[in-house]
Amino acid sequence: MDAKEFDLIIIGAGPAGCSAAVYGKRGGLNLLMLGGAYPGGQLLLTNEVENYPGFEIISGAEIIDKMHKQLSRLGVEITKEDVAKIEKNDNHFIVTSKNGSVYKALAVIAATGARARWLGAPGESKYRGKGVSACATCDGFFFRGKEVCVVGGGNTALEDALFLTHFAPKVHLIHRREGFRAEAATVQKVKENPKIQIHVNFVVDEILGDGEAVTGIRIKSVKEENKSENIDCKGVFIAVGYVPVTDVFKNAGVDLYDDGHIKTDARSRTNIRGLYAAGDCADPLYHQAIVAAGSGAKAAIEAVNFVNLCK
């Protein structure tokens, strides 16, 4: 199959990828964005964003929608293709999608983001989609009038707990430590919400069910041996962090850290000349939309300079 040729291919359509596309297009590059099956990434699952400059409160889906509309006005093509393989052939990259399309480019920006991390607790995989979820904003509505649990201690977990109070009469928040990693303002909101019961220094021992759906969870203390308790609930929302989506780059010979994040230098360059990385797939620390967008701009500026040198 003949490969369609571009100056730049951007893999991922979240804040990092969108920002990169804006800068790449304004830099005069002919580019393509492979957005995956659900273009937009984790931000699509965020109900309320209060820390993105220019907006007091906006949903993550609205931010992505505005970004994609901007790209449309700029003439950027966004496909819903996932990447199966990346190869370097002389001075070009050959990118093959899972549906068999083949593309060729001088430069590639990896902006594939991250996906939810699971607990690995007994019952979790059995009841995934039957009460176990990693997306409160996607599935919270289905638990109207039912008690639910949220597992985690970061911003996502606490924001999920707050969101779920719009549907559930009671939300149990389970965290393995005494203190929370979330922003102080969010922690205060959770502590002041009468619908949220906090269980600190506990981990999930097992997710319980009747064979068809979740009926509760068993949690055990990390401080007191043999101390455990059961919580009756119909939904369990897991919010314990993310795993970078980088397998395709590992197979392409890109250097990764032990946790799977792509190694880059200060100029967003990977160990492969012409391949750059931006956003959560290369950032183990911040996981913020505004940081991802900034890193996308950096990567694109570098890619534009690189492509111009190659021509």
C-alpha contacts under 8 A as a table, 3 or more apart, distances in Angstrom:
res1	aa1	res2	aa2	distance
1	M	102	V	7.10
2	D	102	V	7.14
3	A	94	I	7.89
3	A	101	S	7.73
3	A	102	V	4.84
3	A	103	Y	4.69
3	A	104	K	5.76
4	K	102	V	6.64
4	K	103	Y	4.80
4	K	104	K	5.92
5	E	103	Y	5.95
5	E	104	K	4.65
5	E	105	A	5.82
6	F	9	I	6.84
6	F	30	N	5.48
6	F	31	L	5.48
6	F	32	L	6.89
6	F	103	Y	7.49
6	F	104	K	6.05
6	F	105	A	4.76
6	F	106	L	7.22
7	D	29	L	5.82
7	D	30	N	5.21
7	D	31	L	5.75
7	D	105	A	5.02
7	D	106	L	5.25
7	D	107	A	6.42
7	D	307	V	6.73
8	L	24	G	7.85
8	L	29	L	6.81
8	L	30	N	6.54
8	L	31	L	4.67
8	L	32	L	6.56
8	L	105	A	5.37
8	L	106	L	6.08
8	L	107	A	4.85
8	L	108	V	5.59
8	L	109	I	7.60
8	L	303	A	7.64
8	L	307	V	7.94
9	I	31	L	5.60
9	I	32	L	4.92
9	I	33	M	5.85
9	I	34	L	7.39
9	I	105	A	6.27
9	I	107	A	6.51
9	I	108	V	4.86
9	I	109	I	6.43
10	I	13	A	7.95
10	I	17	G	6.29
10	I	20	A	7.62
10	I	21	A	7.24
10	I	31	L	7.48
10	I	32	L	6.23
10	I	33	M	4.68
10	I	34	L	6.22
10	I	108	V	5.80
10	I	109	I	4.80
10	I	110	A	6.27
10	I	111	A	6.91
11	I	17	G	6.96
11	I	33	M	5.90
11	I	34	L	4.91
11	I	35	G	6.23
11	I	36	G	7.93
11	I	83	V	7.76
11	I	108	V	7.52
11	I	109	I	6.24
11	I	110	A	5.20
11	I	111	A	5.48
11	I	112	T	6.01
12	G	16	A	7.84
12	G	17	G	5.38
12	G	33	M	6.83
12	G	34	L	5.87
12	G	35	G	4.56
12	G	36	G	6.53
12	G	39	P	6.95
12	G	40	G	7.46
12	G	41	G	7.66
12	G	110	A	6.95
12	G	111	A	4.78
12	G	112	T	4.57
12	G	113	G	7.26
13	A	16	A	7.31
13	A	17	G	4.80
13	A	18	C	5.64
13	A	33	M	6.92
13	A	34	L	7.13
13	A	35	G	4.62
13	A	36	G	7.61
13	A	39	P	5.09
13	A	40	G	4.93
13	A	41	G	6.87
13	A	78	I	7.73
13	A	111	A	7.31
13	A	112	T	7.66
14	G	17	G	5.34
14	G	18	C	5.95
14	G	39	P	6.76
14	G	40	G	4.11
14	G	41	G	5.15
14	G	42	Q	7.69
14	G	43	L	7.13
14	G	64	I	6.87
14	G	111	A	7.44
14	G	112	T	7.85
14	G	113	G	7.48
15	P	18	C	5.18
15	P	19	S	5.98
15	P	40	G	7.39
15	P	64	I	7.21
15	P	67	M	7.75
15	P	279	G	7.62
15	P	289	A	5.99
15	P	290	I	7.51
15	P	292	A	5.85
15	P	293	A	4.79
15	P	296	G	7.46
16	A	19	S	5.33
16	A	20	A	6.12
16	A	111	A	5.88
16	A	278	A	5.92
16	A	279	G	5.09
16	A	289	A	7.82
16	A	292	A	4.68
16	A	293	A	4.35
16	A	294	G	7.10
16	A	295	S	6.31
16	A	296	G	4.19
16	A	297	A	7.43
17	G	20	A	5.04
17	G	21	A	6.12
17	G	33	M	7.74
17	G	109	I	7.82
17	G	110	A	7.90
17	G	111	A	5.29
17	G	112	T	7.95
17	G	278	A	7.62
17	G	279	G	7.90
17	G	293	A	7.57
17	G	296	G	5.94
18	C	21	A	5.01
18	C	22	V	6.32
18	C	67	M	6.38
18	C	68	H	7.19
18	C	71	L	7.33
18	C	293	A	7.44
18	C	296	G	7.43
19	S	22	V	5.19
19	S	23	Y	6.41
19	S	293	A	5.32
19	S	294	G	7.28
19	S	296	G	5.20
19	S	297	A	5.41
20	A	23	Y	5.28
20	A	24	G	5.88
20	A	109	I	7.99
20	A	293	A	7.68
20	A	296	G	4.44
20	A	297	A	4.88
20	A	298	K	7.64
20	A	299	A	6.60
20	A	300	A	4.82
20	A	301	I	8.00
21	A	24	G	4.92
21	A	25	K	5.86
21	A	31	L	7.58
21	A	33	M	7.53
21	A	71	L	7.29
21	A	76	V	7.38
21	A	300	A	7.25
22	V	25	K	5.32
22	V	26	R	6.12
22	V	71	L	6.69
22	V	74	L	7.73
22	V	297	A	7.95
23	Y	26	R	5.13
23	Y	27	G	5.93
23	Y	297	A	6.06
23	Y	300	A	5.82
23	Y	301	I	6.65
24	G	27	G	4.93
24	G	28	G	6.62
24	G	29	L	5.65
24	G	31	L	7.33
24	G	300	A	5.42
24	G	301	I	7.05
24	G	303	A	7.60
24	G	304	V	6.24
25	K	28	G	5.24
25	K	29	L	5.29
25	K	30	N	6.94
25	K	31	L	7.05
25	K	74	L	7.25
25	K	76	V	7.51
26	R	29	L	7.42
27	G	301	I	7.83
27	G	304	V	6.17
28	G	304	V	7.98
29	L	304	V	7.01
31	L	76	V	7.04
31	L	77	E	7.79
32	L	76	V	6.70
32	L	77	E	5.67
32	L	78	I	6.67
33	M	76	V	7.38
33	M	77	E	6.15
33	M	78	I	4.84
33	M	79	T	6.41
34	L	78	I	5.92
34	L	79	T	5.09
34	L	80	K	6.29
34	L	81	E	5.57
34	L	82	D	6.78
34	L	83	V	7.62
35	G	38	Y	6.95
35	G	39	P	4.54
35	G	40	G	7.25
35	G	78	I	6.03
35	G	79	T	5.54
35	G	80	K	5.10
35	G	81	E	6.13
35	G	82	D	7.07
36	G	39	P	5.46
36	G	79	T	7.10
36	G	80	K	4.52
36	G	81	E	4.57
36	G	82	D	4.40
36	G	83	V	7.62
37	A	80	K	4.76
37	A	81	E	6.00
37	A	82	D	6.47
38	Y	41	G	6.79
38	Y	80	K	6.77
39	P	80	K	6.52
40	G	43	L	6.46
40	G	44	L	5.90
40	G	61	A	7.88
40	G	64	I	5.97
41	G	44	L	5.95
41	G	45	L	7.90
41	G	112	T	7.82
41	G	113	G	6.61
41	G	114	A	7.67
42	Q	45	L	5.46
42	Q	46	T	7.09
42	Q	113	G	7.56
42	Q	114	A	7.21
42	Q	115	R	7.13
43	L	46	T	5.23
43	L	60	G	4.81
43	L	61	A	6.50
43	L	64	I	7.34
43	L	289	A	7.32
44	L	60	G	5.17
44	L	61	A	4.47
44	L	64	I	7.03
45	L	60	G	6.72
45	L	61	A	7.15
45	L	135	C	6.42
45	L	136	A	7.80
45	L	137	T	5.90
45	L	138	C	6.78
46	T	49	V	7.06
46	T	59	S	6.35
46	T	60	G	4.97
46	T	61	A	7.21
46	T	137	T	6.75
47	N	58	I	7.97
47	N	59	S	4.99
47	N	60	G	6.13
47	N	61	A	7.75
47	N	137	T	5.94
47	N	163	F	7.55
48	E	57	I	6.27
48	E	58	I	5.56
48	E	59	S	4.47
48	E	60	G	6.55
49	V	52	Y	6.52
49	V	56	E	7.95
49	V	57	I	5.56
49	V	58	I	5.20
49	V	59	S	5.53
49	V	60	G	6.27
50	E	55	F	7.02
50	E	56	E	5.51
50	E	57	I	4.72
50	E	58	I	6.71
51	N	55	F	7.69
51	N	56	E	7.38
51	N	57	I	7.92
52	Y	55	F	6.03
52	Y	56	E	7.66
52	Y	289	A	7.47
52	Y	290	I	6.33
53	P	56	E	7.77
55	F	58	I	6.25
58	I	62	E	6.57
58	I	63	I	7.13
59	S	62	E	5.24
59	S	63	I	6.59
60	G	63	I	5.14
60	G	64	I	6.37
61	A	64	I	5.17
61	A	65	D	6.07
62	E	65	D	4.95
62	E	66	K	6.18
63	I	66	K	5.23
63	I	67	M	6.26
64	I	67	M	4.99
64	I	68	H	6.08
65	D	68	H	5.20
65	D	69	K	6.12
66	K	69	K	5.15
66	K	70	Q	6.19
67	M	70	Q	5.12
67	M	71	L	6.35
68	H	71	L	5.01
68	H	72	S	6.15
69	K	72	S	4.95
69	K	73	R	6.31
70	Q	73	R	5.17
70	Q	74	L	6.38
71	L	74	L	4.93
71	L	75	G	6.23
71	L	76	V	5.21
71	L	77	E	7.85
72	S	75	G	5.01
72	S	76	V	5.51
72	S	77	E	7.13
73	R	76	V	7.61
81	E	97	S	6.06
81	E	98	K	6.87
81	E	99	N	7.22
82	D	97	S	5.57
82	D	98	K	5.70
82	D	99	N	7.96
83	V	86	I	7.67
83	V	95	V	7.06
83	V	96	T	6.00
83	V	97	S	4.21
83	V	98	K	5.65
83	V	248	V	7.31
84	A	95	V	7.79
84	A	96	T	5.69
84	A	97	S	5.01
84	A	98	K	4.88
84	A	248	V	6.70
85	K	95	V	5.90
85	K	96	T	5.19
85	K	97	S	6.89
85	K	248	V	6.22
85	K	251	N	7.77
85	K	252	A	7.33
86	I	93	F	6.78
86	I	94	I	5.75
86	I	95	V	4.64
86	I	96	T	6.47
86	I	248	V	7.15
86	I	249	F	7.23
86	I	251	N	8.00
86	I	252	A	5.73
87	E	93	F	5.57
87	E	94	I	5.10
87	E	95	V	6.57
87	E	252	A	6.16
88	K	91	N	7.15
88	K	92	H	5.87
88	K	93	F	4.50
88	K	94	I	6.24
89	N	92	H	5.29
89	N	93	F	5.89
89	N	94	I	6.84
91	N	106	L	6.53
92	H	104	K	6.47
92	H	105	A	5.51
92	H	106	L	4.76
92	H	107	A	7.27
93	F	104	K	5.58
93	F	105	A	5.29
93	F	106	L	6.14
93	F	107	A	6.85
93	F	108	V	7.39
94	I	102	V	6.93
94	I	103	Y	5.77
94	I	104	K	4.75
94	I	105	A	6.83
95	V	102	V	5.77
95	V	103	Y	5.09
95	V	104	K	6.25
96	T	100	G	6.20
96	T	101	S	5.69
96	T	102	V	4.52
96	T	103	Y	6.35
97	S	100	G	5.29
97	S	101	S	5.25
97	S	102	V	6.50
98	K	101	S	7.42
105	A	108	V	7.01
106	L	274	G	6.84
106	L	307	V	6.37
106	L	310	C	7.72
107	A	274	G	4.73
107	A	275	L	5.76
107	A	276	Y	7.87
107	A	303	A	6.41
107	A	306	F	7.73
107	A	307	V	6.78
108	V	274	G	6.45
108	V	275	L	4.85
108	V	276	Y	6.23
108	V	303	A	7.80
109	I	275	L	5.85
109	I	276	Y	4.65
109	I	277	A	5.34
109	I	278	A	7.15
109	I	299	A	6.96
109	I	300	A	7.53
109	I	303	A	7.80
110	A	275	L	7.44
110	A	276	Y	6.07
110	A	277	A	4.48
110	A	278	A	6.22
110	A	281	C	7.61
111	A	277	A	6.04
111	A	278	A	5.20
111	A	279	G	5.77
111	A	280	D	7.45
111	A	281	C	6.37
111	A	296	G	7.64
112	T	244	P	7.75
112	T	245	V	5.84
112	T	246	T	7.11
112	T	279	G	7.70
112	T	280	D	7.50
112	T	281	C	5.84
113	G	244	P	5.97
113	G	245	V	5.91
113	G	279	G	6.10
113	G	280	D	4.51
113	G	281	C	4.49
113	G	282	A	7.96
114	A	242	Y	5.67
114	A	243	V	5.20
114	A	244	P	3.99
114	A	245	V	4.95
114	A	280	D	5.96
114	A	281	C	5.91
115	R	242	Y	5.18
115	R	243	V	5.29
115	R	244	P	6.34
115	R	245	V	6.54
116	A	134	A	6.48
116	A	239	A	7.34
116	A	240	V	7.67
116	A	241	G	6.16
116	A	242	Y	4.47
116	A	243	V	6.20
117	R	238	I	7.95
117	R	239	A	7.50
117	R	240	V	6.19
117	R	241	G	5.48
117	R	242	Y	4.77
117	R	243	V	5.75
118	W	238	I	6.75
118	W	240	V	7.19
119	L	124	E	7.50
119	L	238	I	7.51
119	L	240	V	7.61
120	G	124	E	6.56
120	G	125	S	7.70
121	A	124	E	5.61
121	A	204	V	6.85
121	A	205	D	6.35
121	A	206	E	5.61
121	A	207	I	7.02
122	P	125	S	7.59
122	P	205	D	7.30
122	P	206	E	4.95
122	P	207	I	6.18
123	G	126	K	5.10
123	G	127	Y	6.08
123	G	206	E	6.09
123	G	207	I	4.80
123	G	208	L	6.37
123	G	209	G	7.70
124	E	127	Y	5.53
124	E	128	R	5.97
124	E	132	V	6.65
124	E	206	E	7.65
124	E	207	I	5.94
125	S	128	R	5.07
127	Y	130	K	4.75
127	Y	131	G	6.05
127	Y	132	V	5.63
127	Y	209	G	7.59
127	Y	212	E	7.70
127	Y	213	A	6.21
127	Y	214	V	6.42
128	R	131	G	6.38
128	R	132	V	4.49
128	R	133	S	6.16
129	G	132	V	5.59
129	G	133	S	6.19
130	K	212	E	7.06
130	K	213	A	4.96
130	K	214	V	6.48
131	G	213	A	5.95
131	G	214	V	5.16
131	G	234	K	6.09
131	G	235	G	4.47
131	G	236	V	6.04
132	V	214	V	7.28
132	V	235	G	5.93
132	V	236	V	4.82
132	V	237	F	5.96
132	V	238	I	7.49
133	S	136	A	7.11
133	S	139	D	7.22
133	S	235	G	7.63
133	S	236	V	6.30
133	S	237	F	4.91
133	S	238	I	6.25
134	A	237	F	5.36
134	A	238	I	4.88
134	A	239	A	6.26
135	C	138	C	5.25
135	C	139	D	6.22
135	C	140	G	7.82
135	C	237	F	6.82
135	C	238	I	7.76
136	A	139	D	5.29
136	A	140	G	4.89
136	A	160	D	5.73
136	A	163	F	7.51
136	A	164	L	6.93
136	A	237	F	6.42
137	T	140	G	5.67
137	T	141	F	7.84
137	T	160	D	7.44
137	T	163	F	7.47
138	C	141	F	7.59
139	D	142	F	5.72
139	D	143	F	7.56
140	G	143	F	5.60
140	G	144	R	7.34
140	G	164	L	5.97
140	G	167	F	6.89
141	F	144	R	5.70
141	F	167	F	6.36
143	F	146	K	5.27
143	F	147	E	7.54
143	F	148	V	7.53
143	F	167	F	6.48
143	F	168	A	6.42
143	F	234	K	7.27
143	F	235	G	6.90
144	R	167	F	4.36
144	R	168	A	5.36
145	G	167	F	6.09
145	G	168	A	5.00
145	G	169	P	5.82
146	K	167	F	7.69
146	K	168	A	5.17
146	K	169	P	6.38
146	K	170	K	7.52
146	K	233	C	7.05
146	K	234	K	6.33
146	K	235	G	7.93
147	E	168	A	5.47
147	E	169	P	6.04
147	E	170	K	5.05
147	E	171	V	5.96
147	E	172	H	7.84
147	E	232	D	7.45
147	E	233	C	4.90
147	E	234	K	6.12
147	E	235	G	7.13
148	V	168	A	6.74
148	V	170	K	6.72
148	V	171	V	5.15
148	V	172	H	6.31
148	V	233	C	4.99
148	V	234	K	5.73
148	V	235	G	4.62
148	V	236	V	5.87
148	V	237	F	7.72
149	C	171	V	5.56
149	C	172	H	4.52
149	C	173	L	5.86
149	C	174	I	7.28
149	C	233	C	6.75
149	C	235	G	6.19
149	C	236	V	4.78
149	C	237	F	6.13
150	V	157	A	6.48
150	V	160	D	7.29
150	V	161	A	6.23
150	V	171	V	7.17
150	V	172	H	6.12
150	V	173	L	4.87
150	V	174	I	6.17
150	V	236	V	5.87
150	V	237	F	4.71
150	V	238	I	6.03
150	V	239	A	7.04
151	V	157	A	6.57
151	V	173	L	5.97
151	V	174	I	4.83
151	V	175	H	6.12
151	V	204	V	7.97
151	V	236	V	7.52
151	V	237	F	6.27
151	V	238	I	5.07
151	V	239	A	5.68
151	V	240	V	6.73
152	G	156	T	7.95
152	G	157	A	5.09
152	G	158	L	7.62
152	G	173	L	7.38
152	G	174	I	6.23
152	G	175	H	5.14
152	G	176	R	7.58
152	G	238	I	6.87
152	G	239	A	5.10
152	G	240	V	4.84
153	G	156	T	7.90
153	G	157	A	5.74
153	G	158	L	6.64
153	G	174	I	7.73
153	G	175	H	5.44
153	G	176	R	7.79
153	G	177	R	7.91
153	G	179	G	7.89
153	G	180	F	4.99
153	G	181	R	5.78
153	G	182	A	6.58
153	G	239	A	7.88
153	G	240	V	7.23
154	G	157	A	5.46
154	G	158	L	6.40
154	G	180	F	6.25
154	G	181	R	4.68
154	G	182	A	4.35
154	G	183	E	7.98
154	G	239	A	7.81
154	G	240	V	7.41
154	G	241	G	7.93
155	N	158	L	5.35
155	N	159	E	5.92
155	N	181	R	6.98
155	N	182	A	4.27
155	N	183	E	6.49
155	N	186	T	7.26
156	T	159	E	5.14
156	T	160	D	5.94
156	T	182	A	7.90
156	T	239	A	6.21
157	A	160	D	5.06
157	A	161	A	6.22
157	A	238	I	7.66
157	A	239	A	4.99
157	A	240	V	7.27
158	L	161	A	5.00
158	L	162	L	6.30
158	L	173	L	7.88
158	L	182	A	7.17
158	L	186	T	6.85
158	L	187	V	7.03
158	L	190	V	6.72
159	E	162	L	5.13
159	E	163	F	6.11
159	E	186	T	7.21
160	D	163	F	5.02
160	D	164	L	6.06
161	A	164	L	5.22
161	A	165	T	6.58
161	A	171	V	6.41
161	A	172	H	7.88
161	A	173	L	6.88
161	A	190	V	7.55
161	A	196	I	7.23
162	L	165	T	5.45
162	L	166	H	7.64
162	L	189	K	7.92
162	L	190	V	6.52
162	L	193	N	7.88
162	L	196	I	7.83
163	F	166	H	5.90
163	F	167	F	8.00
164	L	167	F	5.48
164	L	168	A	5.90
164	L	171	V	7.05
165	T	168	A	5.10
165	T	169	P	6.59
165	T	170	K	6.81
165	T	171	V	6.56
165	T	195	K	6.36
165	T	196	I	7.50
168	A	171	V	6.53
169	P	195	K	6.39
170	K	195	K	4.87
170	K	196	I	5.96
170	K	197	Q	7.39
171	V	195	K	6.09
171	V	196	I	4.77
171	V	197	Q	6.20
172	H	196	I	5.85
172	H	197	Q	4.87
172	H	198	I	5.96
172	H	199	H	7.13
173	L	196	I	6.90
173	L	197	Q	6.10
173	L	198	I	4.81
173	L	199	H	5.88
174	I	198	I	6.30
174	I	199	H	4.83
174	I	200	V	6.01
174	I	201	N	7.99
174	I	202	F	6.31
174	I	203	V	6.91
174	I	204	V	7.88
175	H	178	E	7.56
175	H	180	F	7.90
175	H	198	I	7.97
175	H	199	H	6.33
175	H	200	V	4.90
175	H	201	N	6.08
175	H	202	F	5.85
175	H	203	V	6.60
176	R	200	V	5.88
176	R	201	N	4.40
176	R	202	F	4.74
176	R	203	V	5.28
176	R	222	V	7.04
177	R	180	F	7.22
177	R	200	V	5.74
177	R	201	N	4.65
177	R	202	F	7.31
178	E	200	V	5.41
178	E	201	N	5.76
179	G	200	V	7.95
180	F	187	V	7.27
182	A	186	T	6.57
182	A	187	V	6.36
183	E	186	T	5.39
183	E	187	V	6.33
184	A	187	V	5.07
184	A	188	Q	6.20
185	A	188	Q	5.19
185	A	189	K	6.39
186	T	189	K	5.10
186	T	190	V	6.34
187	V	190	V	5.18
187	V	191	K	6.24
188	Q	191	K	5.13
188	Q	192	E	6.17
189	K	192	E	5.22
189	K	193	N	6.23
190	V	193	N	5.26
190	V	196	I	6.75
191	K	194	P	7.83
191	K	196	I	7.45
191	K	198	I	7.94
193	N	196	I	5.75
194	P	197	Q	7.61
199	H	202	F	6.41
201	N	221	S	5.84
201	N	222	V	5.54
201	N	223	K	6.73
202	F	219	I	6.04
202	F	220	K	5.37
202	F	221	S	4.48
202	F	222	V	5.65
203	V	219	I	5.44
203	V	220	K	5.58
203	V	221	S	6.56
203	V	222	V	6.92
204	V	207	I	7.35
204	V	217	I	7.02
204	V	218	R	6.11
204	V	219	I	4.44
204	V	220	K	6.47
205	D	217	I	7.57
205	D	218	R	5.42
205	D	219	I	5.04
205	D	220	K	5.98
206	E	217	I	5.81
206	E	218	R	5.24
206	E	219	I	7.06
207	I	214	V	7.15
207	I	216	G	6.31
207	I	217	I	4.43
207	I	218	R	6.40
208	L	214	V	5.80
208	L	215	T	5.65
208	L	216	G	5.01
208	L	217	I	5.14
208	L	218	R	7.15
209	G	212	E	6.87
209	G	213	A	5.42
209	G	214	V	4.17
209	G	215	T	4.60
209	G	216	G	6.54
210	D	213	A	5.95
210	D	214	V	6.75
210	D	215	T	6.60
213	A	234	K	7.65
214	V	233	C	7.27
214	V	234	K	5.33
214	V	235	G	6.44
214	V	236	V	7.87
215	T	232	D	6.09
215	T	233	C	5.54
215	T	234	K	5.24
215	T	235	G	7.88
216	G	230	N	6.96
216	G	231	I	5.44
216	G	232	D	4.24
216	G	233	C	4.48
216	G	234	K	6.25
216	G	235	G	7.71
217	I	230	N	5.72
217	I	231	I	5.40
217	I	232	D	6.70
217	I	233	C	7.25
218	R	228	S	6.91
218	R	229	E	5.68
218	R	230	N	4.35
218	R	231	I	6.30
219	I	228	S	5.50
219	I	229	E	5.57
219	I	230	N	6.33
219	I	231	I	7.77
220	K	226	N	7.51
220	K	227	K	5.81
220	K	228	S	4.05
220	K	229	E	6.54
221	S	224	E	5.49
221	S	225	E	6.87
221	S	226	N	7.59
221	S	227	K	5.55
221	S	228	S	6.02
222	V	225	E	7.33
224	E	227	K	5.67
233	C	236	V	7.54
243	V	259	D	7.85
243	V	260	G	7.43
244	P	260	G	6.01
244	P	261	H	5.82
244	P	280	D	6.69
244	P	281	C	4.81
244	P	282	A	7.71
245	V	260	G	7.86
245	V	281	C	6.12
246	T	249	F	5.37
246	T	250	K	6.47
246	T	260	G	6.53
246	T	261	H	6.97
246	T	262	I	7.21
246	T	281	C	6.58
247	D	250	K	5.11
247	D	251	N	6.40
247	D	260	G	7.94
248	V	251	N	5.25
248	V	252	A	6.43
249	F	252	A	4.80
249	F	253	G	6.49
249	F	254	V	5.43
250	K	253	G	5.30
250	K	254	V	5.24
250	K	255	D	6.87
250	K	256	L	6.88
251	N	254	V	7.42
253	G	272	I	7.95
254	V	262	I	7.27
254	V	263	K	7.97
254	V	270	T	6.87
254	V	271	N	6.29
254	V	272	I	6.56
255	D	262	I	6.30
255	D	263	K	5.77
255	D	270	T	7.17
255	D	271	N	6.34
256	L	259	D	7.75
256	L	260	G	5.50
256	L	261	H	5.48
256	L	262	I	4.47
256	L	263	K	5.23
257	Y	260	G	5.30
257	Y	261	H	5.36
257	Y	262	I	6.31
257	Y	263	K	6.23
258	D	261	H	7.49
261	H	281	C	5.45
261	H	282	A	4.91
261	H	283	D	6.74
261	H	284	P	6.65
262	I	270	T	7.44
262	I	277	A	7.01
262	I	281	C	6.25
262	I	282	A	4.65
262	I	283	D	7.92
263	K	270	T	6.05
263	K	271	N	7.75
263	K	282	A	6.51
264	T	267	R	7.42
264	T	268	S	5.17
264	T	269	R	5.09
264	T	270	T	4.71
264	T	271	N	7.47
264	T	276	Y	7.52
264	T	277	A	6.85
264	T	282	A	7.15
265	D	268	S	5.40
265	D	269	R	5.49
265	D	270	T	6.82
266	A	269	R	7.46
267	R	298	K	6.98
267	R	299	A	6.98
267	R	302	E	6.90
268	S	276	Y	5.40
268	S	277	A	5.66
268	S	278	A	6.72
268	S	295	S	7.70
268	S	298	K	6.87
268	S	299	A	5.35
268	S	302	E	7.58
269	R	272	I	7.67
269	R	273	R	7.45
269	R	274	G	7.54
269	R	275	L	6.40
269	R	276	Y	4.64
269	R	277	A	6.68
269	R	299	A	7.64
270	T	273	R	7.05
270	T	275	L	5.95
270	T	276	Y	5.54
270	T	277	A	6.86
271	N	275	L	7.85
272	I	275	L	5.64
274	G	303	A	7.04
274	G	306	F	6.92
276	Y	299	A	6.02
276	Y	303	A	7.39
277	A	281	C	7.35
277	A	282	A	6.14
277	A	296	G	7.93
277	A	299	A	6.62
278	A	281	C	6.70
278	A	282	A	5.77
278	A	283	D	7.58
278	A	292	A	6.61
278	A	295	S	5.21
278	A	296	G	5.18
278	A	299	A	6.35
279	G	282	A	5.79
279	G	283	D	6.00
279	G	287	H	7.71
279	G	291	V	7.21
279	G	292	A	4.08
279	G	293	A	7.06
279	G	295	S	5.98
279	G	296	G	6.55
280	D	283	D	4.69
280	D	284	P	6.79
280	D	286	Y	7.94
280	D	287	H	5.75
280	D	292	A	6.57
281	C	284	P	7.74
283	D	286	Y	6.61
283	D	287	H	6.93
284	P	287	H	7.29
286	Y	291	V	7.23
287	H	291	V	7.34
287	H	292	A	7.31
288	Q	291	V	5.29
288	Q	292	A	6.23
289	A	292	A	5.08
289	A	293	A	6.13
290	I	293	A	5.09
290	I	294	G	6.26
291	V	294	G	5.13
291	V	295	S	6.23
292	A	295	S	5.11
292	A	296	G	6.16
293	A	296	G	5.07
293	A	297	A	6.46
294	G	297	A	5.20
294	G	298	K	6.48
295	S	298	K	5.03
295	S	299	A	6.22
296	G	299	A	5.16
296	G	300	A	6.17
297	A	300	A	5.19
297	A	301	I	6.21
298	K	301	I	5.27
298	K	302	E	6.39
299	A	302	E	5.22
299	A	303	A	6.11
300	A	303	A	4.82
300	A	304	V	5.99
301	I	304	V	5.23
301	I	305	N	6.38
302	E	305	N	5.24
302	E	306	F	6.16
303	A	306	F	4.96
303	A	307	V	6.04
304	V	307	V	5.24
304	V	308	N	6.17
305	N	308	N	5.25
305	N	309	L	6.32
306	F	309	L	5.18
306	F	310	C	6.35
307	V	310	C	5.00
307	V	311	K	6.33
308	N	311	K	5.37
